[in-house]
């Protein structure tokens, strides 16, 4: 907000970016992140991204309503139920994006 320049390490420290890596590790790190995200519960990830995007421009009451909607919607997904089964079975979940 003050127009100060900060380096990647500081941005990561402040939580402004996911991670700071040397330039020669960017592609490998990005590929790893893509692989991790493609194995995630995509319905929940997508709804989370939507809520984060909307948070900057919505009133608190509306945002809380949207969170309730997102929880309800994601709780109907197959990945939500898979997370519960995996937790019960003490194993990693196998998300399918449904």
C-alpha positions as semicolon CSV with decimal commas, in nm:
position;residue;x (nm);y (nm);z (nm)
1;X;0,000;0,000;0,000
2;X;0,296;0,229;0,053
3;X;0,463;0,146;-0,276
4;X;0,767;-0,013;-0,115
5;X;0,949;-0,282;-0,305
6;X;0,990;-0,613;-0,123
7;X;1,169;-0,927;-0,230
8;X;1,010;-1,269;-0,280
9;X;1,132;-1,406;0,052
10;X;0,966;-1,121;0,241
11;X;0,646;-1,161;0,039
12;X;0,639;-1,530;0,135
13;X;0,711;-1,445;0,497
14;X;0,416;-1,205;0,500
15;X;0,187;-1,461;0,333
16;X;0,147;-1,253;0,017
17;X;0,266;-1,536;-0,208
18;X;0,261;-1,914;-0,178
19;X;0,637;-1,961;-0,177
20;X;0,955;-1,786;-0,291
21;X;1,214;-1,994;-0,475
22;X;1,526;-1,920;-0,679
23;X;1,452;-1,853;-1,046
24;X;1,601;-2,187;-1,156
25;X;1,348;-2,372;-0,932
26;X;1,035;-2,187;-1,046
27;X;0,923;-2,439;-1,310
28;X;0,980;-2,742;-1,086
29;X;0,806;-2,574;-0,793
30;X;0,511;-2,465;-1,009
31;X;0,479;-2,818;-1,152
32;X;0,471;-2,958;-0,798
33;X;0,203;-2,711;-0,694
34;X;-0,007;-2,794;-1,001
35;X;0,023;-3,165;-0,923
36;X;-0,077;-3,105;-0,561
37;X;-0,379;-2,895;-0,661
38;X;-0,497;-3,145;-0,922
39;X;-0,503;-3,408;-0,647
40;X;-0,708;-3,185;-0,418
41;X;-1,083;-3,172;-0,366
42;X;-1,149;-2,946;-0,663
43;X;-1,503;-2,846;-0,565
44;X;-1,380;-2,719;-0,227
45;X;-1,073;-2,554;-0,381
46;X;-1,284;-2,377;-0,644
47;X;-1,535;-2,254;-0,389
48;X;-1,254;-2,133;-0,164
49;X;-1,102;-1,937;-0,452
50;X;-1,442;-1,783;-0,527
51;X;-1,491;-1,677;-0,163
52;X;-1,142;-1,527;-0,145
53;X;-1,204;-1,332;-0,466
54;X;-1,543;-1,205;-0,346
55;X;-1,419;-1,115;0,005
56;X;-1,261;-0,791;-0,110
57;X;-1,590;-0,650;-0,233
58;X;-1,862;-0,801;-0,019
59;X;-2,005;-0,705;0,318
60;X;-1,934;-0,937;0,609
61;X;-2,294;-1,058;0,640
62;X;-2,307;-1,145;0,269
63;X;-1,968;-1,318;0,290
64;X;-2,082;-1,533;0,583
65;X;-2,393;-1,628;0,386
66;X;-2,173;-1,720;0,089
67;X;-1,953;-1,933;0,315
68;X;-2,260;-2,122;0,437
69;X;-2,366;-2,179;0,076
70;X;-2,017;-2,305;-0,014
71;X;-2,008;-2,543;0,282
72;X;-2,350;-2,680;0,191
73;X;-2,255;-2,723;-0,172
74;X;-1,918;-2,885;-0,105
75;X;-2,069;-3,120;0,156
76;X;-2,271;-3,276;-0,125
77;X;-1,961;-3,362;-0,329
78;X;-1,812;-3,708;-0,359
79;X;-1,474;-3,565;-0,255
80;X;-1,625;-3,445;0,074
81;X;-1,745;-3,797;0,152
82;X;-1,412;-3,943;0,039
83;X;-1,232;-3,715;0,287
84;X;-1,447;-3,856;0,568
85;X;-1,389;-4,215;0,461
86;X;-1,014;-4,156;0,433
87;X;-1,001;-3,998;0,778
88;X;-1,197;-4,290;0,924
89;X;-0,971;-4,543;0,747
90;X;-0,653;-4,349;0,840
91;X;-0,538;-4,313;0,479
92;X;-0,479;-4,037;0,230
93;X;-0,793;-3,938;0,037
94;X;-0,827;-4,023;-0,330
95;X;-1,008;-3,719;-0,470
96;X;-1,172;-3,745;-0,810
97;X;-1,292;-3,388;-0,859
98;X;-1,656;-3,475;-0,808
